[in-house]
Amino acid sequence: MAVKVAIIFYSMYGHVRKLAEAEKKGVEAAGGQADLFQIKETLPSEVTTKMHAPPQDESIPFATPDTMKEYNTFLFGVPTRYGNYSAQWKTFIDQLGQLWMSGALAGKYFGLFVSTASQGGGQESTAIAALSSWAHQGMIYVPLGYAHAFGIQTDLTEARGGSPWGAGTYAAGDGSRQPSAKELELAEIQGKQFAITVGKTADGTTTAAPAKKEEPINPAPTNGATSDEKTTAAPTPATKTDQTAPTPTTEKDDKDGKFCGMKCVVL
Ligand SMILES: Cc1cc2nc3c(=O)[nH]c(=O)nc-3n(C[C@H](O)[C@H](O)[C@H](O)COP(=O)(O)O)c2cc1C
């Protein structure tokens, strides 16, 4: 059965929306279905006009508490406010008290992605702040990590949003910067890996099969597991589309430190 992901975002100026669309492409590349929802504006139009925000595009449906009931897996897009959740998002979350009391969201999966004006403006703190609300609901956080995006995550050649907590973009103080190619690629990788991860059943079988077979660029790291050993955390081999360096899993693999520039953990 294909994984069905609700991608719920708030985006005042469109940056998070662009990441959401890239996440959707990634989910679909993994054979999953992704449906976009947005969080309703809570500020009065006199205020949003003064903030130079365009009117919300009503062609994308608004998320409601029922959306949270209907889907089992979610990707949340959050533009930072003071390094934290936006009030629009918080207003939505504050409507989920009934679901919290009944445990309706417990065991459902989520990942997240963010936007900030600047470097150091809250890429990581926004993600961390977001965890509390969903932890109280008993939901299971699926981070982006490094495994399928090592090259981008460690690339220092240009300013780039995103972290192991999730994809991200820098909008600049005046909103003039648009998501870069690397930021969009990271969002796509996140969508794809999220769908693959949540599609795994407890015995490690993947139900969200990739749409097309991709040629591995390096042998699959096995973490010592033999082919007939079941593991729920079997790493997916890096592929050309993931564009990453191989993930070193043993000191032997990386004895020169050429992949991570540091002494890697021996698993
Ligand atoms: C009230 C307010 C507070 C903000 N706080 C921060 C902040 O703490 N750090 C930061 O880098 N950007 C901050 N921003 C910038 C927004 O995060 C930025 O406009 C947003 O990420 C753009 O995404 P969007 O186009 O999807 O709305 C703030 C913006 C507003 C309106």
The ligand as an ORCA input file, in Angstrom:
! r2SCAN-3c Opt
* xyz 0 1
  C       7.365     38.323     13.437
  C       8.467     37.679     12.678
  C       9.519     37.106     13.390
  C      10.572     36.522     12.692
  N      11.604     35.951     13.407
  C      12.684     35.481     12.747
  C      13.800     34.939     13.458
  O      13.808     34.847     14.672
  N      14.846     34.512     12.734
  C      14.882     34.571     11.375
  O      15.884     34.190     10.780
  N      13.808     35.022     10.684
  C      12.729     35.481     11.324
  N      11.647     35.926     10.621
  C      11.639     35.802      9.149
  C      10.771     34.649      8.707
  O      11.193     33.441      9.280
  C      10.733     34.560      7.196
  O       9.971     35.654      6.743
  C      10.134     33.261      6.723
  O      10.993     32.198      7.048
  C       9.875     33.246      5.238
  O       9.161     32.090      4.938
  P       7.778     32.174      4.134
  O       8.060     32.918      2.887
  O       7.418     30.752      3.856
  O       6.769     32.865      4.999
  C      10.579     36.503     11.281
  C       9.496     37.065     10.590
  C       8.443     37.643     11.280
  C       7.305     38.226     10.509
*
